[in-house]
Structures are given as C-alpha cells and as structure tokens.
Amino acid sequence: MTYHAASVATVMTATTVIVIGYRVGRAHAAWRDVRAAKRDLPAKRKTAWSHTRPLLLGALFMVATFVTAAYDAAH
C-alpha cells in the first residue's frame, strides 16, 4: 500500500468512526425521548425511527461490503 492510500484509508476510517458515533448518539437520545414522553409519544417515536433507520441501513451496508470483500479475497 502506498503512502497516499494509507493516508486516505486513515481519513476514511476516522470519518466513519465520527459519523457512526454521531448516529448512535442521536438514535440513543431519540429513544430516550420516547421513553420520557407521555403525551406526544407517536411524534417522538417517528423521530426516533428517523434517526435509527439510517444507522441500521449504514450498518447493513457495511456488513454487506465486508462480506463481499471477504468473498472476493477468498476467491
């Protein structure tokens, strides 16, 4: 791996960690609001799912990417 590729990989990894951390934090806060809400529960639940859905889809995309890379490396 060249120096440039290593630095690009480092920046991409750091960015991914920051984005995942942000998404996990927002999803956690949204679900905490759902548990704390008494009157406007449907609205809070909709907001919580709107923060959780991208996190789950991103995780599924990453798992699919890893599985594809592992399959490609094995063959």
Buried (B, 14 or more C-beta within 10 A) or exposed (E): EEEEEEEEEEEEEEEEEEEBEEBBEBBBEBBEBBEEBEEEEEEBBEBBBEBBEEBEEBEEEEEEEEEEEEEEEEE
